[in-house]
Amino acid sequence: MNESDCIFCKIVRKEIPAREVAREADAVAFSDLNPKAPTHVLVIPARHAANLGDFASQASPHELGNLLALAAKVGREASPSGYRVVINEGLDAGQSVFHLHLHVLAGRALAWPPG
């Protein structure tokens, strides 16, 4: 999939609406349309990368850090008592949109193991 067809790239470019929680120069956070917890926010890099492995090999340490920092900010604001950050890579892990995204889950006790 290329950037012009990617739904998350379209959200970054504001071509399709999303309920944004936060936006920074190199990352965007928005509410998941199919939440798995009372708070379920997706945090994505502004530039396209299919998955964590691709992003980690292409991104600067600054970009990687900003992505994680935004996930932490969203999680702490949603639930100071705890939150979970999940990254799925590949079909076997449950990845359904092939643009790296971090799931920030909060608002209830989260079971372990997760899946």
Summary of the structure (lengths in Angstrom):
residues: 115
radius of gyration: 13.5
end to end distance: 27.0
largest distance: 38.9
contacts: 300
relative contact order: 0.21
helix: 30%
strand: 23%
